[in-house]
Amino acid sequence: AGCAQVRFAFEAARALLRSSPRAELHTEAAKLLLLQPTDNFLISTLTPLGPEAGAGPSSVGSSSLGFSCDAAKFTWHSAGTRKLGRPEDCEDFVGRAQELYTLMKLLGSQARRLVVLHGPEGIGKSALCAEFCRIAAGAGRRFSAVQASTSCSSSQPRLTFVSLRGLPIHTGMHGAGAFETPEPAYIHTSLLAAAALVAPDSSDHSAQACMVVDHAEPELGWWDSFASEILATHPTLCLLVARRQPLFALSDGNNRWKPVNVKVATLSPDDSARLFLRRVHRPLTEQDFINTATCDGRSNPLRPTPTLINMLAAHPTLLAGGGNPKRVVQLASLVTPALPSLYDAAVEESSAPIPSVAVACS
């Protein structure tokens, strides 16, 4: 862990130099060399760059590089810890076999290096990214970790994950009131440093690494130029970007890499039923499938058989979810011991706005 912390701090400093508005500092980045650790080098005393260290942007010397970063002007949210390295696990992942196969095929080859995973909010982009990271970085897989060639005992990862949701934001005041915007210097630095941590030596063209960027939305600080810079800097790195809208051309005018768009479709009725069954708070009974206000006592729990899956997939309550995982989970949360029947659930139309609730498979 200590070696990774040192490398992150080192790459963050070099990224700040490269992105500084002061042109004379750009050449300084090429002069930075990371020396091999020795017994006298206390790497365990260093911590990764990020808000969990309790420091603002000014603590990394960004003001000396030309950035106007005053720590007093920033709010470091307690929920906004640095999300680098590994995504959060998804408790209930169902379906998506075709999408996973497509991602593994595209990112596992060297034909394309920029893949865009797109779909509306709550459709399951984050869950799909998390499952891809779990599978692709597993032992013996395309992006599994390899033994580091340095004196560090830890292995060298070849897959990294960054979520722009949760990174630091700038809180300020406008004429109409308070506003919040991402801090571009920190986001840019975090992306470049995370890419440098896993990118193989450019001379080894047989090795590959992958970087996954979730919530790559403009309002969260994402610029298409970030993708161009990362791919140009690391020739053996491929990039998976998850966002709401597809990407057909980089806005910075760089046409060197073709974005391959993979749409995240809605869940099939059967997969929606399986997810629903995993998230309810009581067993389903025959009464849940009787559209009547009177209870005739048929409340024996039903076993999760294919017949139950088919019945549930055609139920009006589940159909209202429209195959959107986030909505299906929200509907399942209504099925508690106090709910007599699924027909008693307050079901909204599938076209209604999705409630802003955090679930494991959003």
N, C-alpha and C positions, 0 to 999 in steps of 0.2 A: 504494500500500500504506500509506503514511503517513497519508493521510486516513482510511482505514478503521480504523487503529489508534487515532487520536484519537477517532473517533466511538464505538468500542467502549468505551474507557476512560471517556468522558463518559457514555454510556448506562448503564454499570455503576454509576457513582457515583450517577446519578439513580435507578436501580432500588433501590440500597441505601437511599436516603432513603425511597422509597415503601414499602418493606417493613419499615422499622424499627418495633419495638414502641413507640417513643416517638412518640406522636401529633403532638407539636408539630413534628416533623421532616417530616411528610408534606407540609405546605404549602411547605416549602423546595424540594421537587423541582420544583414549577411555576415557581419563580423562576430555575432554571438555564437559561441560554441559551448555545448553542454559537455563538461568534463565528466569522466567516469568517477563514481563515488569511491571514497576511500574510508578506512576505518575511523579516520579523524573527522569525517564529514557527517555531522549530525542531521541526517535528512529527516529523522523522526520529529524534529522540532518544527518542520515546515508544515503548513496547512494549505489546502487548495484555495485558490482565489475564488471568492464567492461571498454572498451575503451571510451565509451561516457562520462565517468567520467574524462577524460583527464589525465589518469595516465597510465604509462607503467607497465610491469610486476614487475619491482623492487619495485614499490610502495606498493605491497602487501606482501613484505617481503620474496619473493621467493629465493633471494640470500642467506638468512640466513638458508634456508631449504636445501641447497645443489644444487640449480639450478643456472646455469650460465646465469642469465637473466639481461642484461644491457639494460635499457630503451633506451639508445642512439643508440642501434643497431636495433631497431624495428621501423617499419613504421606502424602507426595506421591510416588506410585509413578512410576518412570521410564516405564512403559508407559501411564500415565494422563495424557498430554498433552491439552490442551484440544482437543476435537473439535468445532470450530465452523466453519461456512462451507461445507465440501464433504466428502462421504463418500469413503471409500476406493473405488477402482475395483474392480469384480468382474472377475476374469480370464476366467472362463468362464460367461457368462450365456446360458442357453438357454430357449426357450419364453416363457411368461408374456405372450403377446400380448394375451389377453383382459383380464388384470389391468391391464396398462399402459394399454389403451384406456379401461378403466373409471376409472382414476385421472385420466387426462388429461381425460376428459369431466366428471367431478365437480369437480375442482379448477380446471378451466379456465372453469367457469361461476360465476355469482354466486348460484346457487340454494342451495347448501350450502357451509358454510365449515369444517366439522369432519369429517374422514374418518379412520376407524380401520382400519388394516391389521393383521389379527390372524391367528394361527396358531401351532402348537406350535414348540418350539425346533428350529432346523435346517431349517425348511420353506422358507426363502428370503426372509424379510421384509427383511433388511438388503440383500441383493442387489437386490431389487425397488426399494427406496428409492433405492439408488445409481443404478440404471438410469433411474428416473424423474427424478432430479435431472439426470442427464446429458442426457436428451432434453428435458425441460421448460425447462432453462436454455440450450439451444442457440440459435444465431443465428436470429432470426425466430420463435422459439417464444413461448408465452404468458408465460413468466417469464424471458425473456432479459434480460441487463443493458442498461441505457440510459445514455446519456451524462449524467454528473452536471451539475447546473445551477450548481454552485459553481465556484470557481476551481481546484478540484482537477482534475488531468488524468485521473484514473482514472474508470472508469464506475461507475454505481450498480447494484449487484446487486439482483435482485428475488426471489431464492430463496436460502434459507439452510438449513443442516443442523446438527443437534445430536444427538450420541449420548450418552446418559446413562451408557453403559458406558465407563469410562475417566476420568470426572470424579473429583475428589478424594473420598476417603472418610475417615471418622473412625475411628481405631483406638483401642480402649480395652480395659479389663479388666472382667470380670464375675466373679461368684462361680464360675461354671463354666469360666471361662477367657477367652481373648481373643475379641473380636468386632469387626466392622467394619460401619459404617453410613454412608450418604452424608451429606454436609454440606448440609443443606437451604438454608442462606443462599446458598452459592455456586451451587447448582443453580438456585435461583430467580433469582438475579442474572444468571446466564449466559443463561437462557431469555429473560428480558425484554430484555437487551441485544442478543441475537441478533435478536429480533423487530424491535426498533427500528432496526437497521441496514438492513433491507430494506423495511420498511413505507413505502409512499408517503405523501405528504402527505394527511392526512385530508380536505382540501378537494378533492382530485382523485379523484373517485369512478370515473373511467374507468380508472385504473391499478390493478393488482393485484400482490400479492406472495404468496409461499408460504413457509411454514416447515415443515420436516420434522424430527420428533423420533423418533429410533430408540431402542429399548430403554426405552420409557416404562413401566417396571415400578415398582410401589410399593417394592420392596426396593432399588431403585436411586435412590430419592428423588423419584419422580414423584407429584404430587398432581393430581387432576382440577381443582382450583381454579386450577392454572396455565393450563389451557386456557381457562377462563372469563375470567381476567384478560387473557390475551394477545388474545383475540378482542374483548373489550370495549374494550381500549386502542387497538387498531388496526382500525378498521372495514373497511379494504381488504385485510386479511391473511386468508388461508386457512391451515388447519393440517392437516397429515398426521401422524398418530401411529401408530407401529408398536409393537405389544405382543402378548403371548401370548393374552390374553383379549379378547373383544369388549366394547364399551362401549355400553350402552343408555341410560344417564342419568348425568349428572355427579354425583358423590357430594356436591358442595357444594350440591345442590338447585337449581342454575341450569338452568332448562328453556328458556332462550332459544334455544339452538342444538341441533339434532337431530344426534347422531352417526350418520354413515353408515358401516356396517360392511362391509368388503370382506375376505372370507376368502381366504387364500392356500392354494390346494389343492395336493395332491401333484402332482409332475410326471407327465405321461403316460408310458407305457412307451417310446415312441419318443424323447421328450425325455430321459428317464433314460438311454437308450442313447447318445444324442449326448453328454451330459455325461460319461458313463463313458468313452467313447472319447477325449475330450479330456484325461482325467486319468490314464489308464494310463501305465505306464513302459516299455512295449514293445508292438510291434504284436501284434494278435490273429492266431492261426493256426487251422487246422482242428482242431488238437489241443485247443484250448480248448472245442470243442463236442463232443468225444468223451468220454463218461463211462466211461473205462476206465483201469486202472492201467498198461497197457502202451503204450508210444509206438511207433507204426509209421512214424515218420519224416515224417509229413505236417505239416510245420512251416512251410510257405510262408506269408508274411504275406498277410493278406486285405485287400483294398481296402475303404475305407469307402463301400460302395455301399448303396442301399436294402435290398438283400437281407441284408447284414450287420446293418444296423440292426434289421430284423425278427427275425433270429436271436438277436441279443443281447437284444432286448426281452423275449424269451420264455425267456431263460436263467435257471435257478434262482438263480444267484449274484446277478444283477441284480434279480430279483424279491424277493430278501431285503431289498433296500434300501427297498422299499415306496414308491418315488417321493419319498422324502425326500432333498433335494439333499445335505445334510450326510452322510447315511449312504452315498449313492451315491459321493461323493468319498472317503469313508473306505474303502469297498470297492475302489475303483479304485487306491488307494495300495498295495494288496496285490499288484497285478499287476506284478511286476518280472521281470527276466530269470531269476531263480531259481525262479519259479513255473512248473511244467510245464504246468498246465492251469487254467482257471477253476474246475474242479470241485475243485481242491486248495486253494482258498482257504478259510480258516476263516470260514465264513459263520454269522452269528447270525440268529435270527428277527427279523423286522421290528418285532416288538413289544418287543424288548429295549431297555433304555435306550441313548440315543445317546451314544457316547463324547465326552468334553469335549475336542474338538480344534478348533483355529482354522483355518478354510478360507475361501477367497475368496468363496464363495457361500453362506455360512451365513445 
